[in-house]
Structure formats: structure tokens, C-alpha cells
Amino acid sequence: STKLVVGDPIVTRYYSIKNAIDAQDVTDLNIQSVTIYTAWAVGIMTLRIMRINIIDYHVIPRTGRWMSTPVDCMHIGDSRDYINIVDSKCEGQGDDRLNVHAFYFTVTEIINSTTLVFEEFNFPDVLNVGVGTRLEFSRSQQQFTIYTTAIVASSYLNGPHTRVFVFTSPVNVAVGDWASVADTPALTIRNFTVANNRARGILVKTRNVHITHSLFNRTSGPAVLFEPSLYWHESVSADNVTLSQNVYIDCNEGIAKEKGVISFSPNPRQSMPVFIDVVIESSTFQLGSYSEGLMQGNNGGNVSIRGNYIFMVNPYYYDTTNPCQANLSSLIDLLPASFSSSFPPPVMTTISGVQTSDHENDLDSFNFMNLFNNFSLSNMIG
């Protein structure tokens, strides 16, 4: 039988799933000067919010605890217009710090040129997108490439997981095509601290993203992950992305690791770019021994990485309790018998060495897997 000993961690899981803050179908949601130490589930969970401001929001574990919320710090679904997150901190989550996304649903039936039936894969209310909402469509073979849009005139339930949509004009689609809300929110993050969580720092599935002056410290997976996913049925692919003047420390070294501290990884991959106009600039990257590199890039175009400082810290330690094992006596011209308790051999204290990367020769720093067009690197130090 399994026996616990002093010092073993104990994780208590609750059956009931309740979020600390839950909001749905709200206009102008403002959350300011709030501290959360724990919750049964997510810190902030929202659905279909028009304009969000989150300021001075902190989710941190109490002293002596390893974890704050057991899952996400913030999970924001199908928001509209904008999301602003400023002067906030998420630490010790059991999952992601922030997940911003819409939802994918699929065309199951074509009633006529303006009327379609959709099926969802998350929970039924994600189909209740609202009259006047613009949907974008992609082919079943190129799931993240948009080929047309249509505006919702009306909709009504058709079953537990399906809904009938009537559009304001004819739409030429096929059964099996994918749809998602096209009116995605702009995401602006400033002075945001992410530290010591089990999964990713920020999952970004929206357009017009600006993340600046933020700290990402020891995220298990990528600090920032761009991942439209048909596994989770979460949309959309990001474009017009700026990551500027941020600090990344020892990220992407845990159980959620991918191939880079910054990861562009659609699921599944496509045969053409889906992430367009990306800038990563003026930031500091301290890569850990297992970080896999600065960036993983799949299906991107017009990407620029410039003015960043990138380095590795490889710690090495000398035995200060048994100094003779350090073998430093060979550095001076004395016989071993010359040393005594009153004249011990020289001992080096614990230090760390900084190893910079030669990016002309160290190709593993950038894991480009597939179709990165118009890619540029400049002003790298280290």
C-alpha cells in the first residue's frame, strides 16, 4: 500500500466545480483591485462579453501553498470588441494563466441557401451567438483559412447540440465546413506577471494582440501559445501580433512543453500560413536547459524577431563541504602535503555561468517546422 511520509504533498480535489467570478452576456465588464487565493475551478470565467477591463487582478497562492486555482486563472470565451488586462498577476495555477478564444462549430445540414444547421462540441450555449453576429467559414480541408462570411438574421434550437441559423444573404458552404464568430476582440496586455503554473502562460486565439512589459517566469509549457484547435474546437488563428518589452525566464520546461517559449502551433497543421504579421521585439529571453528554443513556428507568414536579448544560464556548483574534491589544488604550485587545517586548499563558492547562444550556429534556438514565409531576424545579442 502507498504510505505518506512527512513532506509529501497532498492535493485535495473537490467534486463541485464553481468559478470565483462567472460572467455571461455582459456589456462593459470591469474587474479591478481583486485578489483571489483559491477557487474550486477558474478565477474568472466569461462567455460573450462586450468589452472587458481587468485591472489590478491577482490570483496567488496563500503562504505555504503550492497552488491557487486548480485550473485557469482567466478563461475568456467568445468576447467582442476588446479585452484589456493591466497590472495583474497569476501565479500557481493548475492549468493555464489566460485562455482567450472563440468556438468552432460545423455545418451538419444545408436547408437552403440562407439556412444552415450547426453542431457544437463544447457546450450548447456557444451556438447562441446573437442576431447581427458575423460568422466566418473555412473548408474542412483548410480549417483555419477563411473563405467567406455571413451575418446572422435569426437562429433557434434544433436539438441538444445543434441550432438552425438563418442568414441575411445566401452563403455558399458545404456540409462539414467549419464556422466561428468573426468579430473577435482585440487583446491588450500590459504589466502582467505569469509565474509557476502547470500549463501554458497565455493561450491566444484572437486577432490584434499586443502584449507588453510583462513577465513570464517558469511556465510549464510555452509562455505564449498561439493554437487554433480542432481538438478543443477553439478558434481563431491570430494575426497582427506584437510581443514587445517582455521578460521570459526558464519557460517551457515542464509537462506542457512544446518546441519553443513562444509557440505558433495550429492543431492540425495546414499547408499554408495562418498566422500573419507577427513581431517579437525588445524582450529578454533566459532559456532554461530544457526550453527547446525561443520559438516554435508552424504556418506563419511575415514574422519579425528583432532587438531581443537571448541567453542561457547553466549553473555549476563546487563542493564547499569537501573542498579537496574540487581539485583546485592543482591550480597552484604546491604539493598536496602542503595543505593542512590551518592552510586549506582553495575553494570556489557557488557561481553561475552565463552561456550566450550563437544563433548563426545554434539552429535549435528556432524550431521552424512548416511554412514560415517572409521571416526576419535582426539585432540579436548573445
C-alpha positions in Angstrom: 0.0 0.0 0.0 1.0 3.6 -0.6 2.3 5.3 2.5 2.7 9.0 3.0 5.7 10.4 4.7 6.4 13.8 6.2 6.9 16.3 3.5 4.8 14.6 0.8 2.3 16.9 -0.9 -1.4 16.4 -0.7 -3.7 17.7 -3.4 -7.4 17.9 -2.5 -9.9 17.9 -5.4 -13.5 19.0 -5.0 -16.4 17.4 -6.9 -18.3 20.6 -7.3 -17.0 22.9 -10.0 -17.5 26.6 -9.2 -15.6 29.6 -10.6 -14.7 32.5 -8.4 -16.1 35.0 -10.9 -18.6 34.0 -13.6 -20.0 36.4 -16.2 -22.1 35.8 -19.4 -23.7 38.1 -21.9 -22.5 41.3 -20.2 -21.6 44.7 -21.7 -18.7 46.6 -20.3 -17.3 44.2 -17.6 -14.8 45.9 -15.3 -12.9 43.9 -12.7 -10.5 46.0 -10.6 -8.4 45.5 -7.4 -9.4 41.9 -6.8 -7.3 39.2 -5.1 -8.2 35.5 -5.3 -6.3 32.9 -3.3 -8.2 29.9 -4.4 -11.3 28.6 -6.2 -13.0 25.3 -6.9 -12.3 26.0 -10.6 -11.4 29.1 -12.7 -10.6 32.5 -11.3 -12.6 34.4 -14.0 -14.8 32.6 -16.5 -16.7 34.6 -19.1 -18.8 34.0 -22.2 -19.9 36.6 -24.8 -18.7 39.7 -23.0 -18.7 43.0 -24.9 -15.6 44.9 -23.7 -13.6 43.7 -20.7 -11.2 45.6 -18.5 -9.3 43.6 -15.9 -7.0 45.9 -13.7 -5.0 45.1 -10.6 -6.3 41.5 -10.5 -4.2 39.0 -8.6 -4.6 35.2 -8.3 -1.9 33.9 -6.0 -1.5 31.0 -3.5 -1.6 31.8 0.2 1.7 31.5 2.0 2.8 27.9 2.3 0.5 26.6 -0.5 1.7 25.4 -3.9 -1.4 26.3 -5.9 -4.0 29.0 -6.2 -6.8 28.0 -8.6 -6.7 24.3 -9.7 -7.4 25.3 -13.3 -7.2 28.6 -15.3 -6.6 32.0 -13.8 -8.8 33.5 -16.6 -10.8 31.8 -19.3 -12.4 34.2 -21.7 -14.7 32.8 -24.4 -16.3 34.5 -27.4 -15.8 38.0 -26.3 -16.3 41.0 -28.6 -14.7 44.4 -29.2 -11.7 44.4 -26.8 -10.1 42.8 -23.7 -7.7 44.9 -21.6 -5.6 43.2 -18.8 -3.3 45.6 -16.9 -1.2 45.5 -13.7 -2.2 41.9 -12.8 -0.6 38.7 -11.7 -1.4 35.0 -12.0 0.7 32.5 -10.0 0.5 28.9 -9.1 -2.4 27.8 -11.3 -3.1 24.1 -12.0 -3.7 24.9 -15.7 -3.3 28.0 -18.0 -2.9 31.6 -16.9 -5.1 33.0 -19.6 -7.1 31.5 -22.5 -8.8 33.8 -25.0 -10.7 32.1 -27.8 -14.0 31.7 -29.7 -15.5 28.4 -30.7 -15.6 26.2 -33.8 -18.8 24.6 -34.9 -19.5 22.6 -38.0 -22.2 22.7 -40.7 -24.3 19.5 -40.5 -27.2 20.3 -42.8 -28.0 22.8 -45.6 -31.7 23.6 -45.6 -31.5 26.3 -48.3 -29.1 29.0 -49.5 -29.7 31.1 -46.4 -30.5 28.5 -43.7 -27.9 26.1 -42.2 -27.8 23.7 -39.2 -24.7 23.8 -37.0 -23.4 21.4 -34.4 -21.2 22.4 -31.4 -18.7 20.3 -29.5 -18.2 22.3 -26.3 -21.5 23.1 -24.6 -24.8 24.1 -26.2 -24.9 27.8 -25.4 -21.8 28.6 -27.5 -24.1 28.4 -30.6 -26.2 31.3 -29.2 -24.0 33.9 -30.8 -26.7 36.5 -31.3 -28.5 38.3 -34.1 -26.3 40.5 -36.2 -23.2 38.5 -35.4 -20.9 37.9 -38.4 -19.7 34.3 -38.8 -16.6 33.2 -40.8 -16.4 29.9 -42.7 -13.5 27.6 -43.5 -13.2 24.4 -45.5 -13.0 21.1 -43.9 -9.6 20.6 -45.6 -8.2 24.1 -44.7 -9.8 24.6 -41.3 -8.0 27.9 -40.4 -8.2 29.7 -43.8 -11.4 31.8 -44.1 -13.2 31.8 -47.5 -16.4 33.6 -46.7 -18.5 35.3 -44.0 -22.2 35.8 -43.3 -24.4 37.8 -40.9 -26.9 36.0 -38.6 -30.5 37.2 -39.1 -32.0 34.7 -36.6 -31.5 31.3 -35.0 -33.3 28.7 -33.0 -32.6 25.4 -31.2 -32.7 22.2 -33.2 -31.6 19.7 -30.6 -29.3 19.3 -27.6 -26.2 20.2 -29.6 -27.5 21.8 -32.8 -29.0 25.1 -33.9 -30.6 26.4 -37.0 -29.2 29.7 -38.4 -30.8 32.0 -40.9 -28.5 34.5 -42.6 -29.2 37.8 -44.2 -28.0 36.7 -47.6 -27.1 33.4 -49.4 -24.0 31.7 -48.3 -22.2 29.1 -50.4 -20.9 26.4 -47.9 -20.7 22.6 -47.7 -21.6 20.1 -45.1 -18.5 19.6 -42.9 -17.2 23.1 -43.2 -16.3 25.0 -40.1 -17.7 28.3 -38.7 -16.7 30.7 -36.0 -17.6 34.1 -34.8 -15.6 36.6 -36.9 -16.0 39.6 -34.6 -13.1 38.7 -32.4 -11.8 41.0 -29.7 -8.5 42.9 -29.7 -6.4 41.8 -26.8 -4.1 44.2 -24.9 -2.0 43.1 -22.0 0.4 45.3 -20.1 2.4 44.7 -16.9 1.1 41.2 -16.4 3.1 38.6 -14.3 2.7 34.9 -15.0 4.6 32.5 -12.7 4.9 28.9 -11.8 1.9 27.3 -13.4 1.3 23.7 -14.6 0.5 24.5 -18.2 0.8 27.5 -20.6 1.2 31.2 -19.8 -1.2 32.7 -22.3 -3.2 30.9 -25.0 -4.1 33.3 -27.7 -6.8 32.6 -30.2 -7.9 36.1 -31.3 -6.6 38.9 -33.6 -4.9 42.2 -32.9 -2.8 41.1 -30.0 -0.4 43.4 -28.1 1.4 42.0 -25.0 4.0 44.4 -23.5 6.0 45.0 -20.3 5.1 41.6 -18.9 7.0 38.8 -17.0 6.7 35.1 -17.8 8.5 33.1 -15.1 8.7 29.3 -15.3 5.6 28.4 -17.2 5.5 24.6 -17.7 4.6 25.0 -21.3 5.1 27.9 -23.7 4.9 31.4 -22.2 2.6 32.3 -25.1 0.9 29.7 -27.3 -1.0 30.5 -30.5 -3.1 27.5 -31.1 -6.4 27.4 -33.0 -7.5 23.9 -32.3 -10.0 21.4 -33.7 -9.2 19.1 -30.7 -10.6 21.7 -28.3 -12.8 23.3 -31.0 -11.4 26.7 -30.0 -10.8 29.5 -32.6 -9.4 31.6 -34.2 -5.8 31.8 -35.7 -4.1 35.0 -34.6 -2.8 37.8 -36.8 -1.4 41.3 -36.2 0.5 40.2 -33.1 3.1 42.3 -31.2 5.1 40.9 -28.2 7.3 43.7 -27.0 9.5 44.5 -24.0 8.7 41.4 -22.1 10.8 39.1 -19.9 10.8 35.3 -20.3 12.6 33.2 -17.6 13.0 29.4 -17.8 9.7 28.8 -19.6 8.6 25.6 -21.5 10.5 23.1 -19.3 7.6 21.1 -17.8 4.9 18.6 -18.6 3.1 21.0 -21.0 6.3 21.9 -23.0 6.2 22.2 -26.8 9.1 23.3 -29.1 9.5 26.9 -28.1 9.0 29.5 -25.4 6.8 31.3 -28.0 4.8 28.7 -30.0 2.7 29.0 -33.1 1.2 25.6 -33.4 -2.2 25.1 -35.1 -3.9 21.8 -34.4 -3.9 20.3 -37.0 -1.2 22.0 -39.2 -2.1 23.4 -42.5 -0.3 23.5 -45.9 -0.3 27.3 -45.9 0.3 30.1 -43.4 -2.4 31.0 -40.9 -0.5 33.3 -38.5 0.2 36.6 -40.3 2.1 39.8 -39.2 3.9 38.8 -36.0 6.5 40.9 -34.3 8.6 39.7 -31.3 10.9 42.5 -30.2 12.9 44.3 -27.5 12.5 41.4 -25.0 14.8 39.3 -22.8 14.7 35.5 -23.0 16.5 33.4 -20.4 16.3 29.9 -21.9 16.5 27.0 -19.5 18.4 23.8 -20.1 15.2 22.2 -21.5 13.3 25.2 -23.0 13.7 23.8 -26.6 14.5 27.2 -28.1 13.0 30.7 -28.4 10.2 30.0 -30.9 8.3 27.2 -32.5 6.8 28.3 -35.8 4.2 26.4 -37.8 2.1 28.0 -40.6 3.3 31.6 -40.2 3.9 34.5 -42.6 5.5 37.9 -42.3 7.2 37.3 -39.0 9.9 39.5 -37.5 12.1 38.9 -34.4 14.3 41.9 -33.6 16.2 43.6 -30.8 15.9 40.8 -28.3 18.5 39.6 -25.7 18.6 35.8 -25.6 20.9 33.8 -23.3 21.1 30.6 -21.2 22.2 30.2 -17.6 24.0 26.9 -17.0 24.6 26.7 -13.2 27.6 24.7 -11.9 28.5 24.1 -8.3 31.6 23.3 -6.4 31.6 21.2 -3.3 32.2 23.6 -0.4 31.7 21.0 2.3 34.5 18.7 1.0 36.8 21.2 -0.7 39.5 18.6 -1.6 37.0 17.1 -4.1 37.1 20.4 -6.0 40.6 19.5 -7.3 41.6 23.1 -7.2 45.0 22.4 -5.5 46.4 21.7 -9.0 45.9 25.3 -9.9 48.8 26.4 -7.6 52.3 25.1 -7.4 52.2 23.3 -4.0 52.3 19.6 -3.1 49.1 18.1 -1.5 51.1 17.7 1.7 51.5 21.5 1.9 47.8 21.9 2.9 46.5 21.5 6.5 43.6 22.5 8.6 45.1 25.9 9.1 46.0 26.3 5.4 43.2 24.5 3.5 43.2 24.1 -0.3 41.4 26.9 -2.3 37.7 26.6 -2.6 35.4 28.3 -5.2 32.0 29.4 -4.0 28.8 28.6 -5.8 28.6 30.6 -9.0 26.6 30.6 -12.2 27.9 30.8 -15.7 26.1 32.6 -18.5 26.2 31.0 -21.8 25.1 33.1 -24.8 23.8 31.5 -27.9 25.5 31.9 -31.3 22.4 32.0 -33.4 24.3 31.5 -36.6 25.4 28.1 -35.5 22.7 27.2 -32.9 19.8 26.4 -35.2 17.9 24.6 -32.4 17.1 28.0 -30.9 14.4 28.4 -33.6 12.2 25.4 -34.3 10.6 26.3 -37.6 8.6 23.3 -38.7 6.5 24.4 -41.6 5.8 27.3 -44.0 7.2 30.4 -42.3 7.2 33.0 -45.1 8.9 36.4 -45.0 10.8 35.7 -41.8 13.4 38.1 -40.5 15.9 38.2 -37.6 17.8 41.3 -36.5 19.7 43.0 -33.7 20.2 39.9 -31.6 22.6 39.9 -28.7 24.1 36.7 -27.5 
